[in-house]
Amino acid sequence: MDKIFRIKGWFKKKREKIEFIKEVPSKSKDRALERLYSELGSKHAVKRNLIKISEIGEIKPEEAKDPNIRALGKEE
């Protein structure tokens, strides 16, 4: 069963500071961070050294704001 992590942070893109909150299903905190870096890098063309994490924590599936993530908790 995967845990759900809520990751908050920001990244720089063209002299702008873009903040994000992302919910990621994963087995561990390290894997969740790896997935986040991969997704942000591919979607926004941002290098890992420009992504700064301010907060990461495990949440319950019913606390997730993303309906797709919430549905993962109901399947199990």
mmCIF file of the N, C-alpha and C atoms, coordinates in Angstrom:
data_MODEL
# 
_entry.id   MODEL 
# 
loop_
_atom_site.group_PDB 
_atom_site.id 
_atom_site.type_symbol 
_atom_site.label_atom_id 
_atom_site.label_alt_id 
_atom_site.label_comp_id 
_atom_site.label_asym_id 
_atom_site.label_entity_id 
_atom_site.label_seq_id 
_atom_site.pdbx_PDB_ins_code 
_atom_site.Cartn_x 
_atom_site.Cartn_y 
_atom_site.Cartn_z 
_atom_site.occupancy 
_atom_site.B_iso_or_equiv 
_atom_site.pdbx_formal_charge 
_atom_site.auth_seq_id 
_atom_site.auth_comp_id 
_atom_site.auth_asym_id 
_atom_site.auth_atom_id 
_atom_site.pdbx_PDB_model_num 
ATOM 1   N N  . MET A 1 1  ? 0.841   -1.189 0.000   1.00 0.00 ? 1  MET A N  1 
ATOM 2   C CA . MET A 1 1  ? 0.000   0.000  0.000   1.00 0.00 ? 1  MET A CA 1 
ATOM 3   C C  . MET A 1 1  ? 0.886   1.252  0.000   1.00 0.00 ? 1  MET A C  1 
ATOM 4   N N  . ASP A 1 2  ? 0.616   2.138  -0.933  1.00 0.00 ? 2  ASP A N  1 
ATOM 5   C CA . ASP A 1 2  ? 1.379   3.382  -1.006  1.00 0.00 ? 2  ASP A CA 1 
ATOM 6   C C  . ASP A 1 2  ? 0.857   4.387  0.011   1.00 0.00 ? 2  ASP A C  1 
ATOM 7   N N  . LYS A 1 3  ? 1.785   5.163  0.536   1.00 0.00 ? 3  LYS A N  1 
ATOM 8   C CA . LYS A 1 3  ? 1.437   6.296  1.384   1.00 0.00 ? 3  LYS A CA 1 
ATOM 9   C C  . LYS A 1 3  ? 1.244   7.498  0.471   1.00 0.00 ? 3  LYS A C  1 
ATOM 10  N N  . ILE A 1 4  ? 0.638   8.541  0.992   1.00 0.00 ? 4  ILE A N  1 
ATOM 11  C CA . ILE A 1 4  ? 0.465   9.760  0.203   1.00 0.00 ? 4  ILE A CA 1 
ATOM 12  C C  . ILE A 1 4  ? 1.212   10.891 0.902   1.00 0.00 ? 4  ILE A C  1 
ATOM 13  N N  . PHE A 1 5  ? 2.064   11.559 0.143   1.00 0.00 ? 5  PHE A N  1 
ATOM 14  C CA . PHE A 1 5  ? 2.863   12.657 0.679   1.00 0.00 ? 5  PHE A CA 1 
ATOM 15  C C  . PHE A 1 5  ? 2.422   13.961 0.030   1.00 0.00 ? 5  PHE A C  1 
ATOM 16  N N  . ARG A 1 6  ? 2.289   15.007 0.853   1.00 0.00 ? 6  ARG A N  1 
ATOM 17  C CA . ARG A 1 6  ? 2.022   16.353 0.342   1.00 0.00 ? 6  ARG A CA 1 
ATOM 18  C C  . ARG A 1 6  ? 3.341   17.114 0.415   1.00 0.00 ? 6  ARG A C  1 
ATOM 19  N N  . ILE A 1 7  ? 3.788   17.603 -0.733  1.00 0.00 ? 7  ILE A N  1 
ATOM 20  C CA . ILE A 1 7  ? 5.073   18.285 -0.829  1.00 0.00 ? 7  ILE A CA 1 
ATOM 21  C C  . ILE A 1 7  ? 4.813   19.737 -1.235  1.00 0.00 ? 7  ILE A C  1 
ATOM 22  N N  . LYS A 1 8  ? 5.366   20.662 -0.443  1.00 0.00 ? 8  LYS A N  1 
ATOM 23  C CA . LYS A 1 8  ? 5.244   22.091 -0.736  1.00 0.00 ? 8  LYS A CA 1 
ATOM 24  C C  . LYS A 1 8  ? 6.633   22.635 -1.027  1.00 0.00 ? 8  LYS A C  1 
ATOM 25  N N  . GLY A 1 9  ? 6.691   23.573 -1.942  1.00 0.00 ? 9  GLY A N  1 
ATOM 26  C CA . GLY A 1 9  ? 7.972   24.182 -2.273  1.00 0.00 ? 9  GLY A CA 1 
ATOM 27  C C  . GLY A 1 9  ? 7.824   25.196 -3.382  1.00 0.00 ? 9  GLY A C  1 
ATOM 28  N N  . TRP A 1 10 ? 8.955   25.486 -4.027  1.00 0.00 ? 10 TRP A N  1 
ATOM 29  C CA . TRP A 1 10 ? 8.967   26.451 -5.117  1.00 0.00 ? 10 TRP A CA 1 
ATOM 30  C C  . TRP A 1 10 ? 10.133  26.144 -6.049  1.00 0.00 ? 10 TRP A C  1 
ATOM 31  N N  . PHE A 1 11 ? 10.051  26.699 -7.248  1.00 0.00 ? 11 PHE A N  1 
ATOM 32  C CA . PHE A 1 11 ? 11.171  26.579 -8.189  1.00 0.00 ? 11 PHE A CA 1 
ATOM 33  C C  . PHE A 1 11 ? 11.287  27.870 -8.970  1.00 0.00 ? 11 PHE A C  1 
ATOM 34  N N  . LYS A 1 12 ? 12.463  28.094 -9.503  1.00 0.00 ? 12 LYS A N  1 
ATOM 35  C CA . LYS A 1 12 ? 12.734  29.292 -10.299 1.00 0.00 ? 12 LYS A CA 1 
ATOM 36  C C  . LYS A 1 12 ? 12.582  28.949 -11.768 1.00 0.00 ? 12 LYS A C  1 
ATOM 37  N N  . LYS A 1 13 ? 11.891  29.832 -12.469 1.00 0.00 ? 13 LYS A N  1 
ATOM 38  C CA . LYS A 1 13 ? 11.729  29.682 -13.905 1.00 0.00 ? 13 LYS A CA 1 
ATOM 39  C C  . LYS A 1 13 ? 11.711  31.070 -14.513 1.00 0.00 ? 13 LYS A C  1 
ATOM 40  N N  . LYS A 1 14 ? 12.713  31.379 -15.296 1.00 0.00 ? 14 LYS A N  1 
ATOM 41  C CA . LYS A 1 14 ? 12.827  32.695 -15.945 1.00 0.00 ? 14 LYS A CA 1 
ATOM 42  C C  . LYS A 1 14 ? 12.677  33.838 -14.949 1.00 0.00 ? 14 LYS A C  1 
ATOM 43  N N  . ARG A 1 15 ? 13.463  33.806 -13.922 1.00 0.00 ? 15 ARG A N  1 
ATOM 44  C CA . ARG A 1 15 ? 13.505  34.843 -12.879 1.00 0.00 ? 15 ARG A CA 1 
ATOM 45  C C  . ARG A 1 15 ? 12.212  34.954 -12.072 1.00 0.00 ? 15 ARG A C  1 
ATOM 46  N N  . GLU A 1 16 ? 11.336  33.989 -12.208 1.00 0.00 ? 16 GLU A N  1 
ATOM 47  C CA . GLU A 1 16 ? 10.101  33.955 -11.429 1.00 0.00 ? 16 GLU A CA 1 
ATOM 48  C C  . GLU A 1 16 ? 10.208  32.868 -10.379 1.00 0.00 ? 16 GLU A C  1 
ATOM 49  N N  . LYS A 1 17 ? 9.566   33.097 -9.260  1.00 0.00 ? 17 LYS A N  1 
ATOM 50  C CA . LYS A 1 17 ? 9.487   32.088 -8.211  1.00 0.00 ? 17 LYS A CA 1 
ATOM 51  C C  . LYS A 1 17 ? 8.085   31.495 -8.276  1.00 0.00 ? 17 LYS A C  1 
ATOM 52  N N  . ILE A 1 18 ? 7.987   30.232 -8.643  1.00 0.00 ? 18 ILE A N  1 
ATOM 53  C CA . ILE A 1 18 ? 6.700   29.568 -8.792  1.00 0.00 ? 18 ILE A CA 1 
ATOM 54  C C  . ILE A 1 18 ? 6.519   28.589 -7.641  1.00 0.00 ? 18 ILE A C  1 
ATOM 55  N N  . GLU A 1 19 ? 5.471   28.811 -6.841  1.00 0.00 ? 19 GLU A N  1 
ATOM 56  C CA . GLU A 1 19 ? 5.205   27.942 -5.694  1.00 0.00 ? 19 GLU A CA 1 
ATOM 57  C C  . GLU A 1 19 ? 4.303   26.790 -6.130  1.00 0.00 ? 19 GLU A C  1 
ATOM 58  N N  . PHE A 1 20 ? 4.433   25.651 -5.426  1.00 0.00 ? 20 PHE A N  1 
ATOM 59  C CA . PHE A 1 20 ? 3.608   24.491 -5.749  1.00 0.00 ? 20 PHE A CA 1 
ATOM 60  C C  . PHE A 1 20 ? 3.276   23.711 -4.487  1.00 0.00 ? 20 PHE A C  1 
ATOM 61  N N  . ILE A 1 21 ? 2.171   22.978 -4.581  1.00 0.00 ? 21 ILE A N  1 
ATOM 62  C CA . ILE A 1 21 ? 1.792   21.973 -3.598  1.00 0.00 ? 21 ILE A CA 1 
ATOM 63  C C  . ILE A 1 21 ? 1.413   20.749 -4.424  1.00 0.00 ? 21 ILE A C  1 
ATOM 64  N N  . LYS A 1 22 ? 2.094   19.648 -4.177  1.00 0.00 ? 22 LYS A N  1 
ATOM 65  C CA . LYS A 1 22 ? 1.882   18.441 -4.976  1.00 0.00 ? 22 LYS A CA 1 
ATOM 66  C C  . LYS A 1 22 ? 1.644   17.267 -4.046  1.00 0.00 ? 22 LYS A C  1 
ATOM 67  N N  . GLU A 1 23 ? 0.636   16.457 -4.352  1.00 0.00 ? 23 GLU A N  1 
ATOM 68  C CA . GLU A 1 23 ? 0.359   15.238 -3.598  1.00 0.00 ? 23 GLU A CA 1 
ATOM 69  C C  . GLU A 1 23 ? 0.840   14.058 -4.427  1.00 0.00 ? 23 GLU A C  1 
ATOM 70  N N  . VAL A 1 24 ? 1.692   13.230 -3.808  1.00 0.00 ? 24 VAL A N  1 
ATOM 71  C CA . VAL A 1 24 ? 2.354   12.147 -4.526  1.00 0.00 ? 24 VAL A CA 1 
ATOM 72  C C  . VAL A 1 24 ? 2.170   10.826 -3.779  1.00 0.00 ? 24 VAL A C  1 
ATOM 73  N N  . PRO A 1 25 ? 1.617   9.796  -4.436  1.00 0.00 ? 25 PRO A N  1 
ATOM 74  C CA . PRO A 1 25 ? 1.574   8.481  -3.798  1.00 0.00 ? 25 PRO A CA 1 
ATOM 75  C C  . PRO A 1 25 ? 2.934   7.794  -3.964  1.00 0.00 ? 25 PRO A C  1 
ATOM 76  N N  . SER A 1 26 ? 3.438   7.221  -2.883  1.00 0.00 ? 26 SER A N  1 
ATOM 77  C CA . SER A 1 26 ? 4.745   6.579  -2.932  1.00 0.00 ? 26 SER A CA 1 
ATOM 78  C C  . SER A 1 26 ? 4.930   5.706  -1.700  1.00 0.00 ? 26 SER A C  1 
ATOM 79  N N  . LYS A 1 27 ? 5.903   4.809  -1.770  1.00 0.00 ? 27 LYS A N  1 
ATOM 80  C CA . LYS A 1 27 ? 6.184   3.920  -0.637  1.00 0.00 ? 27 LYS A CA 1 
ATOM 81  C C  . LYS A 1 27 ? 7.044   4.597  0.424   1.00 0.00 ? 27 LYS A C  1 
ATOM 82  N N  . SER A 1 28 ? 7.826   5.616  0.030   1.00 0.00 ? 28 SER A N  1 
ATOM 83  C CA . SER A 1 28 ? 8.692   6.295  0.992   1.00 0.00 ? 28 SER A CA 1 
ATOM 84  C C  . SER A 1 28 ? 8.842   7.769  0.621   1.00 0.00 ? 28 SER A C  1 
ATOM 85  N N  . LYS A 1 29 ? 9.359   8.530  1.575   1.00 0.00 ? 29 LYS A N  1 
ATOM 86  C CA . LYS A 1 29 ? 9.569   9.961  1.367   1.00 0.00 ? 29 LYS A CA 1 
ATOM 87  C C  . LYS A 1 29 ? 10.595  10.204 0.250   1.00 0.00 ? 29 LYS A C  1 
ATOM 88  N N  . ASP A 1 30 ? 11.665  9.409  0.231   1.00 0.00 ? 30 ASP A N  1 
ATOM 89  C CA . ASP A 1 30 ? 12.697  9.578  -0.798  1.00 0.00 ? 30 ASP A CA 1 
ATOM 90  C C  . ASP A 1 30 ? 12.153  9.320  -2.204  1.00 0.00 ? 30 ASP A C  1 
ATOM 91  N N  . ARG A 1 31 ? 11.323  8.288  -2.330  1.00 0.00 ? 31 ARG A N  1 
ATOM 92  C CA . ARG A 1 31 ? 10.738  7.989  -3.644  1.00 0.00 ? 31 ARG A CA 1 
ATOM 93  C C  . ARG A 1 31 ? 9.754   9.074  -4.072  1.00 0.00 ? 31 ARG A C  1 
ATOM 94  N N  . ALA A 1 32 ? 9.024   9.628  -3.105  1.00 0.00 ? 32 ALA A N  1 
ATOM 95  C CA . ALA A 1 32 ? 8.093   10.715 -3.408  1.00 0.00 ? 32 ALA A CA 1 
ATOM 96  C C  . ALA A 1 32 ? 8.853   11.930 -3.934  1.00 0.00 ? 32 ALA A C  1 
ATOM 97  N N  . LEU A 1 33 ? 9.967   12.266 -3.297  1.00 0.00 ? 33 LEU A N  1 
ATOM 98  C CA . LEU A 1 33 ? 10.780  13.397 -3.757  1.00 0.00 ? 33 LEU A CA 1 
ATOM 99  C C  . LEU A 1 33 ? 11.343  13.131 -5.153  1.00 0.00 ? 33 LEU A C  1 
ATOM 100 N N  . GLU A 1 34 ? 11.807  11.922 -5.389  1.00 0.00 ? 34 GLU A N  1 
ATOM 101 C CA . GLU A 1 34 ? 12.354  11.565 -6.695  1.00 0.00 ? 34 GLU A CA 1 
ATOM 102 C C  . GLU A 1 34 ? 11.287  11.721 -7.783  1.00 0.00 ? 34 GLU A C  1 
ATOM 103 N N  . ARG A 1 35 ? 10.083  11.273 -7.482  1.00 0.00 ? 35 ARG A N  1 
ATOM 104 C CA . ARG A 1 35 ? 8.984   11.392 -8.440  1.00 0.00 ? 35 ARG A CA 1 
ATOM 105 C C  . ARG A 1 35 ? 8.636   12.858 -8.698  1.00 0.00 ? 35 ARG A C  1 
ATOM 106 N N  . LEU A 1 36 ? 8.628   13.663 -7.636  1.00 0.00 ? 36 LEU A N  1 
ATOM 107 C CA . LEU A 1 36 ? 8.350   15.096 -7.786  1.00 0.00 ? 36 LEU A CA 1 
ATOM 108 C C  . LEU A 1 36 ? 9.385   15.763 -8.679  1.00 0.00 ? 36 LEU A C  1 
ATOM 109 N N  . TYR A 1 37 ? 10.673  15.509 -8.404  1.00 0.00 ? 37 TYR A N  1 
ATOM 110 C CA . TYR A 1 37 ? 11.732  16.095 -9.236  1.00 0.00 ? 37 TYR A CA 1 
ATOM 111 C C  . TYR A 1 37 ? 11.563  15.681 -10.698 1.00 0.00 ? 37 TYR A C  1 
ATOM 112 N N  . SER A 1 38 ? 11.224  14.430 -10.913 1.00 0.00 ? 38 SER A N  1 
ATOM 113 C CA . SER A 1 38 ? 11.049  13.921 -12.267 1.00 0.00 ? 38 SER A CA 1 
ATOM 114 C C  . SER A 1 38 ? 9.879   14.600 -12.971 1.00 0.00 ? 38 SER A C  1 
ATOM 115 N N  . GLU A 1 39 ? 8.735   14.712 -12.287 1.00 0.00 ? 39 GLU A N  1 
ATOM 116 C CA . GLU A 1 39 ? 7.552   15.325 -12.896 1.00 0.00 ? 39 GLU A CA 1 
ATOM 117 C C  . GLU A 1 39 ? 7.748   16.811 -13.179 1.00 0.00 ? 39 GLU A C  1 
ATOM 118 N N  . LEU A 1 40 ? 8.289   17.546 -12.189 1.00 0.00 ? 40 LEU A N  1 
ATOM 119 C CA . LEU A 1 40 ? 8.507   18.980 -12.411 1.00 0.00 ? 40 LEU A CA 1 
ATOM 120 C C  . LEU A 1 40 ? 9.544   19.209 -13.502 1.00 0.00 ? 40 LEU A C  1 
ATOM 121 N N  . GLY A 1 41 ? 10.575  18.385 -13.526 1.00 0.00 ? 41 GLY A N  1 
ATOM 122 C CA . GLY A 1 41 ? 11.600  18.522 -14.546 1.00 0.00 ? 41 GLY A CA 1 
ATOM 123 C C  . GLY A 1 41 ? 11.058  18.290 -15.944 1.00 0.00 ? 41 GLY A C  1 
ATOM 124 N N  . SER A 1 42 ? 10.187  17.304 -16.096 1.00 0.00 ? 42 SER A N  1 
ATOM 125 C CA . SER A 1 42 ? 9.659   17.013 -17.430 1.00 0.00 ? 42 SER A CA 1 
ATOM 126 C C  . SER A 1 42 ? 8.565   17.987 -17.853 1.00 0.00 ? 42 SER A C  1 
ATOM 127 N N  . LYS A 1 43 ? 7.700   18.395 -16.931 1.00 0.00 ? 43 LYS A N  1 
ATOM 128 C CA . LYS A 1 43 ? 6.592   19.284 -17.287 1.00 0.00 ? 43 LYS A CA 1 
ATOM 129 C C  . LYS A 1 43 ? 7.009   20.739 -17.434 1.00 0.00 ? 43 LYS A C  1 
ATOM 130 N N  . HIS A 1 44 ? 7.977   21.177 -16.619 1.00 0.00 ? 44 HIS A N  1 
ATOM 131 C CA . HIS A 1 44 ? 8.351   22.594 -16.605 1.00 0.00 ? 44 HIS A CA 1 
ATOM 132 C C  . HIS A 1 44 ? 9.790   22.851 -17.052 1.00 0.00 ? 44 HIS A C  1 
ATOM 133 N N  . ALA A 1 45 ? 10.507  21.810 -17.422 1.00 0.00 ? 45 ALA A N  1 
ATOM 134 C CA . ALA A 1 45 ? 11.906  21.928 -17.859 1.00 0.00 ? 45 ALA A CA 1 
ATOM 135 C C  . ALA A 1 45 ? 12.757  22.653 -16.818 1.00 0.00 ? 45 ALA A C  1 
ATOM 136 N N  . VAL A 1 46 ? 12.624  22.209 -15.570 1.00 0.00 ? 46 VAL A N  1 
ATOM 137 C CA . VAL A 1 46 ? 13.352  22.807 -14.461 1.00 0.00 ? 46 VAL A CA 1 
ATOM 138 C C  . VAL A 1 46 ? 14.395  21.820 -13.963 1.00 0.00 ? 46 VAL A C  1 
ATOM 139 N N  . LYS A 1 47 ? 15.619  22.292 -13.765 1.00 0.00 ? 47 LYS A N  1 
ATOM 140 C CA . LYS A 1 47 ? 16.669  21.438 -13.221 1.00 0.00 ? 47 LYS A CA 1 
ATOM 141 C C  . LYS A 1 47 ? 16.441  21.234 -11.723 1.00 0.00 ? 47 LYS A C  1 
ATOM 142 N N  . ARG A 1 48 ? 16.902  20.101 -11.221 1.00 0.00 ? 48 ARG A N  1 
ATOM 143 C CA . ARG A 1 48 ? 16.686  19.739 -9.819  1.00 0.00 ? 48 ARG A CA 1 
ATOM 144 C C  . ARG A 1 48 ? 17.263  20.770 -8.848  1.00 0.00 ? 48 ARG A C  1 
ATOM 145 N N  . ASN A 1 49 ? 18.374  21.387 -9.197  1.00 0.00 ? 49 ASN A N  1 
ATOM 146 C CA . ASN A 1 49 ? 18.986  22.344 -8.266  1.00 0.00 ? 49 ASN A CA 1 
ATOM 147 C C  . ASN A 1 49 ? 18.192  23.642 -8.162  1.00 0.00 ? 49 ASN A C  1 
ATOM 148 N N  . LEU A 1 50 ? 17.195  23.840 -9.021  1.00 0.00 ? 50 LEU A N  1 
ATOM 149 C CA . LEU A 1 50 ? 16.343  25.025 -8.948  1.00 0.00 ? 50 LEU A CA 1 
ATOM 150 C C  . LEU A 1 50 ? 15.023  24.748 -8.227  1.00 0.00 ? 50 LEU A C  1 
ATOM 151 N N  . ILE A 1 51 ? 14.804  23.494 -7.799  1.00 0.00 ? 51 ILE A N  1 
ATOM 152 C CA . ILE A 1 51 ? 13.593  23.121 -7.064  1.00 0.00 ? 51 ILE A CA 1 
ATOM 153 C C  . ILE A 1 51 ? 13.931  23.092 -5.575  1.00 0.00 ? 51 ILE A C  1 
ATOM 154 N N  . LYS A 1 52 ? 13.203  23.857 -4.786  1.00 0.00 ? 52 LYS A N  1 
ATOM 155 C CA . LYS A 1 52 ? 13.426  23.934 -3.336  1.00 0.00 ? 52 LYS A CA 1 
ATOM 156 C C  . LYS A 1 52 ? 12.185  23.415 -2.611  1.00 0.00 ? 52 LYS A C  1 
ATOM 157 N N  . ILE A 1 53 ? 12.393  22.474 -1.708  1.00 0.00 ? 53 ILE A N  1 
ATOM 158 C CA . ILE A 1 53 ? 11.316  21.874 -0.933  1.00 0.00 ? 53 ILE A CA 1 
ATOM 159 C C  . ILE A 1 53 ? 11.246  22.581 0.415   1.00 0.00 ? 53 ILE A C  1 
ATOM 160 N N  . SER A 1 54 ? 10.052  23.087 0.767   1.00 0.00 ? 54 SER A N  1 
ATOM 161 C CA . SER A 1 54 ? 9.897   23.755 2.057   1.00 0.00 ? 54 SER A CA 1 
ATOM 162 C C  . SER A 1 54 ? 9.247   22.837 3.088   1.00 0.00 ? 54 SER A C  1 
ATOM 163 N N  . GLU A 1 55 ? 8.435   21.889 2.621   1.00 0.00 ? 55 GLU A N  1 
ATOM 164 C CA . GLU A 1 55 ? 7.723   21.025 3.567   1.00 0.00 ? 55 GLU A CA 1 
ATOM 165 C C  . GLU A 1 55 ? 7.313   19.733 2.876   1.00 0.00 ? 55 GLU A C  1 
ATOM 166 N N  . ILE A 1 56 ? 7.429   18.616 3.596   1.00 0.00 ? 56 ILE A N  1 
ATOM 167 C CA . ILE A 1 56 ? 6.955   17.331 3.099   1.00 0.00 ? 56 ILE A CA 1 
ATOM 168 C C  . ILE A 1 56 ? 6.369   16.570 4.278   1.00 0.00 ? 56 ILE A C  1 
ATOM 169 N N  . GLY A 1 57 ? 5.206   15.982 4.051   1.00 0.00 ? 57 GLY A N  1 
ATOM 170 C CA . GLY A 1 57 ? 4.571   15.243 5.131   1.00 0.00 ? 57 GLY A CA 1 
ATOM 171 C C  . GLY A 1 57 ? 3.598   14.212 4.590   1.00 0.00 ? 57 GLY A C  1 
ATOM 172 N N  . GLU A 1 58 ? 3.407   13.161 5.356   1.00 0.00 ? 58 GLU A N  1 
ATOM 173 C CA . GLU A 1 58 ? 2.463   12.120 4.973   1.00 0.00 ? 58 GLU A CA 1 
ATOM 174 C C  . GLU A 1 58 ? 1.049   12.560 5.356   1.00 0.00 ? 58 GLU A C  1 
ATOM 175 N N  . ILE A 1 59 ? 0.091   12.303 4.469   1.00 0.00 ? 59 ILE A N  1 
ATOM 176 C CA . ILE A 1 59 ? -1.301  12.654 4.741   1.00 0.00 ? 59 ILE A CA 1 
ATOM 177 C C  . ILE A 1 59 ? -2.180  11.419 4.551   1.00 0.00 ? 59 ILE A C  1 
ATOM 178 N N  . LYS A 1 60 ? -3.392  11.481 5.086   1.00 0.00 ? 60 LYS A N  1 
ATOM 179 C CA . LYS A 1 60 ? -4.367  10.416 4.895   1.00 0.00 ? 60 LYS A CA 1 
ATOM 180 C C  . LYS A 1 60 ? -5.027  10.616 3.531   1.00 0.00 ? 60 LYS A C  1 
ATOM 181 N N  . PRO A 1 61 ? -5.465  9.528  2.884   1.00 0.00 ? 61 PRO A N  1 
ATOM 182 C CA . PRO A 1 61 ? -6.095  9.675  1.563   1.00 0.00 ? 61 PRO A CA 1 
ATOM 183 C C  . PRO A 1 61 ? -7.282  10.633 1.553   1.00 0.00 ? 61 PRO A C  1 
ATOM 184 N N  . GLU A 1 62 ? -8.073  10.661 2.643   1.00 0.00 ? 62 GLU A N  1 
ATOM 185 C CA . GLU A 1 62 ? -9.233  11.549 2.654   1.00 0.00 ? 62 GLU A CA 1 
ATOM 186 C C  . GLU A 1 62 ? -8.854  13.025 2.775   1.00 0.00 ? 62 GLU A C  1 
ATOM 187 N N  . GLU A 1 63 ? -7.607  13.324 3.148   1.00 0.00 ? 63 GLU A N  1 
ATOM 188 C CA . GLU A 1 63 ? -7.135  14.712 3.234   1.00 0.00 ? 63 GLU A CA 1 
ATOM 189 C C  . GLU A 1 63 ? -6.662  15.249 1.889   1.00 0.00 ? 63 GLU A C  1 
ATOM 190 N N  . ALA A 1 64 ? -6.489  14.370 0.916   1.00 0.00 ? 64 ALA A N  1 
ATOM 191 C CA . ALA A 1 64 ? -5.965  14.777 -0.391  1.00 0.00 ? 64 ALA A CA 1 
ATOM 192 C C  . ALA A 1 64 ? -6.966  15.671 -1.116  1.00 0.00 ? 64 ALA A C  1 
ATOM 193 N N  . LYS A 1 65 ? -6.464  16.712 -1.754  1.00 0.00 ? 65 LYS A N  1 
ATOM 194 C CA . LYS A 1 65 ? -7.307  17.635 -2.507  1.00 0.00 ? 65 LYS A CA 1 
ATOM 195 C C  . LYS A 1 65 ? -7.538  17.135 -3.927  1.00 0.00 ? 65 LYS A C  1 
ATOM 196 N N  . ASP A 1 66 ? -6.595  16.372 -4.454  1.00 0.00 ? 66 ASP A N  1 
ATOM 197 C CA . ASP A 1 66 ? -6.700  15.818 -5.795  1.00 0.00 ? 66 ASP A CA 1 
ATOM 198 C C  . ASP A 1 66 ? -7.637  14.602 -5.768  1.00 0.00 ? 66 ASP A C  1 
ATOM 199 N N  . PRO A 1 67 ? -8.751  14.629 -6.534  1.00 0.00 ? 67 PRO A N  1 
ATOM 200 C CA . PRO A 1 67 ? -9.701  13.512 -6.503  1.00 0.00 ? 67 PRO A CA 1 
ATOM 201 C C  . PRO A 1 67 ? -9.098  12.186 -6.952  1.00 0.00 ? 67 PRO A C  1 
ATOM 202 N N  . ASN A 1 68 ? -8.125  12.228 -7.858  1.00 0.00 ? 68 ASN A N  1 
ATOM 203 C CA . ASN A 1 68 ? -7.479  10.986 -8.304  1.00 0.00 ? 68 ASN A CA 1 
ATOM 204 C C  . ASN A 1 68 ? -6.672  10.352 -7.175  1.00 0.00 ? 68 ASN A C  1 
ATOM 205 N N  . ILE A 1 69 ? -6.011  11.155 -6.373  1.00 0.00 ? 69 ILE A N  1 
ATOM 206 C CA . ILE A 1 69 ? -5.242  10.651 -5.232  1.00 0.00 ? 69 ILE A CA 1 
ATOM 207 C C  . ILE A 1 69 ? -6.199  10.110 -4.169  1.00 0.00 ? 69 ILE A C  1 
ATOM 208 N N  . ARG A 1 70 ? -7.304  10.826 -3.931  1.00 0.00 ? 70 ARG A N  1 
ATOM 209 C CA . ARG A 1 70 ? -8.302  10.385 -2.954  1.00 0.00 ? 70 ARG A CA 1 
ATOM 210 C C  . ARG A 1 70 ? -8.864  9.023  -3.350  1.00 0.00 ? 70 ARG A C  1 
ATOM 211 N N  . ALA A 1 71 ? -9.079  8.817  -4.640  1.00 0.00 ? 71 ALA A N  1 
ATOM 212 C CA . ALA A 1 71 ? -9.625  7.557  -5.134  1.00 0.00 ? 71 ALA A CA 1 
ATOM 213 C C  . ALA A 1 71 ? -8.667  6.396  -4.902  1.00 0.00 ? 71 ALA A C  1 
ATOM 214 N N  . LEU A 1 72 ? -7.367  6.657  -4.893  1.00 0.00 ? 72 LEU A N  1 
ATOM 215 C CA . LEU A 1 72 ? -6.399  5.599  -4.629  1.00 0.00 ? 72 LEU A CA 1 
ATOM 216 C C  . LEU A 1 72 ? -6.593  5.015  -3.241  1.00 0.00 ? 72 LEU A C  1 
ATOM 217 N N  . GLY A 1 73 ? -6.923  5.849  -2.272  1.00 0.00 ? 73 GLY A N  1 
ATOM 218 C CA . GLY A 1 73 ? -7.138  5.393  -0.907  1.00 0.00 ? 73 GLY A CA 1 
ATOM 219 C C  . GLY A 1 73 ? -8.383  4.539  -0.761  1.00 0.00 ? 73 GLY A C  1 
ATOM 220 N N  . LYS A 1 74 ? -9.389  4.785  -1.592  1.00 0.00 ? 74 LYS A N  1 
ATOM 221 C CA . LYS A 1 74 ? -10.632 4.033  -1.514  1.00 0.00 ? 74 LYS A CA 1 
ATOM 222 C C  . LYS A 1 74 ? -10.503 2.644  -2.120  1.00 0.00 ? 74 LYS A C  1 
ATOM 223 N N  . GLU A 1 75 ? -9.575  2.475  -3.064  1.00 0.00 ? 75 GLU A N  1 
ATOM 224 C CA . GLU A 1 75 ? -9.386  1.184  -3.733  1.00 0.00 ? 75 GLU A CA 1 
ATOM 225 C C  . GLU A 1 75 ? -8.837  0.129  -2.797  1.00 0.00 ? 75 GLU A C  1 
ATOM 226 N N  . GLU A 1 76 ? -8.101  0.544  -1.787  1.00 0.00 ? 76 GLU A N  1 
ATOM 227 C CA . GLU A 1 76 ? -7.404  -0.429 -0.940  1.00 0.00 ? 76 GLU A CA 1 
ATOM 228 C C  . GLU A 1 76 ? -8.205  -0.831 0.254   1.00 0.00 ? 76 GLU A C  1 
# 
